[in-house]
Amino acid sequence: MIKKIDHVALVVKDTEKAVSLLSSLFEFETVESRANPEGGFKSTLIAKADVMLELIEPTAPEGPIRNFVEKRGGGLHHISIQVSDLDAEMERLRARGAQFVSDEPVQVTDDTRVVFIHPHSTEGLMIELMKRK
Protein backbone atom coordinates (compact mmCIF):
# COMPACT_ATOMS: atom_id res chain seq x y z
CA MET A 1 0.00 0.00 0.00
CA ILE A 2 1.30 3.43 -0.92
CA LYS A 3 1.95 5.68 2.08
CA LYS A 4 3.33 8.85 0.49
CA ILE A 5 5.88 10.31 -1.88
CA ASP A 6 9.13 9.96 0.01
CA HIS A 7 11.31 12.18 -2.16
CA VAL A 8 12.06 13.44 -5.66
CA ALA A 9 15.56 12.68 -6.95
CA LEU A 10 17.47 15.12 -9.12
CA VAL A 11 20.77 14.48 -10.88
CA VAL A 12 23.13 17.43 -10.49
CA LYS A 13 26.61 18.20 -11.78
CA ASP A 14 27.75 19.72 -8.48
CA THR A 15 26.05 18.84 -5.21
CA GLU A 16 27.63 21.67 -3.24
CA LYS A 17 26.37 24.29 -5.70
CA ALA A 18 22.90 22.73 -5.80
CA VAL A 19 22.66 22.54 -1.99
CA SER A 20 23.83 26.14 -1.69
CA LEU A 21 21.30 27.36 -4.26
CA LEU A 22 18.33 25.40 -2.92
CA SER A 23 19.19 26.30 0.68
CA SER A 24 19.42 29.97 -0.24
CA LEU A 25 16.18 29.97 -2.22
CA PHE A 26 14.01 27.63 -0.16
CA GLU A 27 15.85 27.13 3.15
CA PHE A 28 16.46 23.41 2.58
CA GLU A 29 18.74 21.72 5.10
CA THR A 30 20.98 18.71 4.54
CA VAL A 31 19.52 15.58 6.16
CA GLU A 32 21.90 12.86 4.98
CA SER A 33 24.86 12.37 2.64
CA ARG A 34 26.34 9.09 1.52
CA ALA A 35 28.72 7.84 -1.11
CA ASN A 36 27.90 4.91 -3.36
CA PRO A 37 31.24 3.99 -4.97
CA GLU A 38 29.78 0.82 -6.52
CA GLY A 39 27.13 2.90 -8.29
CA GLY A 40 29.54 5.70 -9.15
CA PHE A 41 27.61 8.46 -7.40
CA LYS A 42 27.04 10.30 -4.15
CA SER A 43 23.62 11.09 -2.74
CA THR A 44 22.57 14.01 -0.56
CA LEU A 45 19.10 14.33 0.96
CA ILE A 46 17.87 17.84 1.68
CA ALA A 47 14.57 18.74 3.29
CA LYS A 48 12.29 21.60 4.27
CA ALA A 49 9.05 20.83 6.13
CA ASP A 50 7.52 17.78 4.40
CA VAL A 51 9.47 18.21 1.15
CA MET A 52 12.55 16.06 0.57
CA LEU A 53 14.86 16.09 -2.44
CA GLU A 54 17.68 13.68 -3.21
CA LEU A 55 20.58 15.26 -5.09
CA ILE A 56 22.59 12.67 -7.02
CA GLU A 57 26.04 13.58 -8.35
CA PRO A 58 28.22 11.30 -10.47
CA THR A 59 31.59 10.45 -8.92
CA ALA A 60 32.89 7.94 -11.47
CA PRO A 61 34.05 8.64 -15.02
CA GLU A 62 31.52 6.09 -16.32
CA GLY A 63 28.16 4.72 -15.22
CA PRO A 64 24.46 5.45 -15.44
CA ILE A 65 24.53 8.71 -13.46
CA ARG A 66 27.53 10.04 -15.44
CA ASN A 67 25.69 9.08 -18.66
CA PHE A 68 22.58 10.90 -17.40
CA VAL A 69 24.58 14.11 -16.86
CA GLU A 70 26.29 13.82 -20.24
CA LYS A 71 23.00 13.26 -22.10
CA ARG A 72 20.73 15.62 -20.15
CA GLY A 73 22.97 17.90 -18.10
CA GLY A 74 21.02 16.94 -14.98
CA GLY A 75 17.37 16.98 -14.03
CA LEU A 76 14.64 14.71 -12.73
CA HIS A 77 15.91 11.17 -12.14
CA HIS A 78 13.13 9.44 -10.21
CA ILE A 79 10.22 9.78 -7.84
CA SER A 80 10.39 7.67 -4.69
CA ILE A 81 7.15 6.30 -3.29
CA GLN A 82 7.11 5.00 0.27
CA VAL A 83 5.11 1.79 0.73
CA SER A 84 4.02 -0.10 3.83
CA ASP A 85 5.02 -3.57 2.51
CA LEU A 86 7.61 -3.59 -0.26
CA ASP A 87 7.42 -7.30 -1.06
CA ALA A 88 3.61 -7.28 -1.25
CA GLU A 89 3.66 -4.17 -3.45
CA MET A 90 6.16 -5.80 -5.82
CA GLU A 91 3.96 -8.90 -6.04
CA ARG A 92 0.86 -6.78 -6.70
CA LEU A 93 2.61 -4.77 -9.42
CA ARG A 94 4.14 -7.86 -11.06
CA ALA A 95 0.62 -9.32 -11.30
CA ARG A 96 -0.30 -6.17 -13.25
CA GLY A 97 2.61 -6.56 -15.66
CA ALA A 98 5.23 -4.31 -14.06
CA GLN A 99 8.88 -5.24 -14.45
CA PHE A 100 11.62 -4.24 -12.03
CA VAL A 101 15.23 -3.20 -12.57
CA SER A 102 16.30 -5.91 -10.08
CA ASP A 103 14.54 -9.08 -8.97
CA GLU A 104 14.87 -8.24 -5.27
CA PRO A 105 14.92 -5.00 -3.27
CA VAL A 106 18.27 -3.54 -2.26
CA GLN A 107 19.10 -2.69 1.35
CA VAL A 108 20.45 0.89 1.06
CA THR A 109 20.66 1.70 4.79
CA ASP A 110 20.02 -0.23 7.98
CA ASP A 111 16.35 0.74 7.90
CA THR A 112 15.62 1.24 4.18
CA ARG A 113 15.01 -1.15 1.27
CA VAL A 114 14.32 0.02 -2.30
CA VAL A 115 13.52 -1.32 -5.73
CA PHE A 116 13.04 0.50 -9.04
CA ILE A 117 10.22 -0.19 -11.46
CA HIS A 118 11.72 -0.55 -14.92
CA PRO A 119 10.97 2.53 -17.05
CA HIS A 120 9.66 0.26 -19.83
CA SER A 121 6.75 -0.54 -17.50
CA THR A 122 5.98 3.10 -16.74
CA GLU A 123 6.15 4.95 -20.08
CA GLY A 124 9.74 6.01 -19.40
CA LEU A 125 9.29 7.20 -15.81
CA MET A 126 11.77 6.02 -13.18
CA ILE A 127 9.84 5.15 -10.03
CA GLU A 128 11.46 3.89 -6.85
CA LEU A 129 9.49 1.97 -4.25
CA MET A 130 10.85 2.39 -0.74
CA LYS A 131 10.18 0.76 2.62
CA ARG A 132 11.51 2.61 5.66
CA LYS A 133 11.35 0.88 9.05
ChimeraX attribute file (.defattr): number of C-alpha atoms within 10 A of each C-alpha:
attribute: neighborCount
match mode: 1-to-1
recipient: residues
	/A:1	11
	/A:2	14
	/A:3	12
	/A:4	12
	/A:5	17
	/A:6	21
	/A:7	21
	/A:8	19
	/A:9	23
	/A:10	18
	/A:11	25
	/A:12	24
	/A:13	19
	/A:14	13
	/A:15	17
	/A:16	12
	/A:17	11
	/A:18	16
	/A:19	20
	/A:20	13
	/A:21	13
	/A:22	15
	/A:23	16
	/A:24	11
	/A:25	9
	/A:26	10
	/A:27	15
	/A:28	20
	/A:29	17
	/A:30	16
	/A:31	13
	/A:32	11
	/A:33	13
	/A:34	12
	/A:35	15
	/A:36	13
	/A:37	11
	/A:38	8
	/A:39	14
	/A:40	17
	/A:41	20
	/A:42	19
	/A:43	19
	/A:44	19
	/A:45	20
	/A:46	21
	/A:47	19
	/A:48	14
	/A:49	8
	/A:50	8
	/A:51	12
	/A:52	19
	/A:53	21
	/A:54	26
	/A:55	25
	/A:56	26
	/A:57	24
	/A:58	26
	/A:59	17
	/A:60	16
	/A:61	10
	/A:62	11
	/A:63	14
	/A:64	13
	/A:65	24
	/A:66	22
	/A:67	14
	/A:68	17
	/A:69	16
	/A:70	11
	/A:71	9
	/A:72	11
	/A:73	12
	/A:74	19
	/A:75	15
	/A:76	16
	/A:77	19
	/A:78	18
	/A:79	20
	/A:80	22
	/A:81	18
	/A:82	20
	/A:83	20
	/A:84	16
	/A:85	15
	/A:86	21
	/A:87	14
	/A:88	12
	/A:89	15
	/A:90	21
	/A:91	12
	/A:92	13
	/A:93	14
	/A:94	13
	/A:95	10
	/A:96	10
	/A:97	10
	/A:98	16
	/A:99	18
	/A:100	20
	/A:101	14
	/A:102	12
	/A:103	10
	/A:104	14
	/A:105	19
	/A:106	13
	/A:107	13
	/A:108	12
	/A:109	10
	/A:110	8
	/A:111	9
	/A:112	13
	/A:113	17
	/A:114	21
	/A:115	23
	/A:116	22
	/A:117	20
	/A:118	18
	/A:119	16
	/A:120	13
	/A:121	15
	/A:122	12
	/A:123	8
	/A:124	9
	/A:125	15
	/A:126	19
	/A:127	21
	/A:128	22
	/A:129	23
	/A:130	28
	/A:131	21
	/A:132	15
	/A:133	8
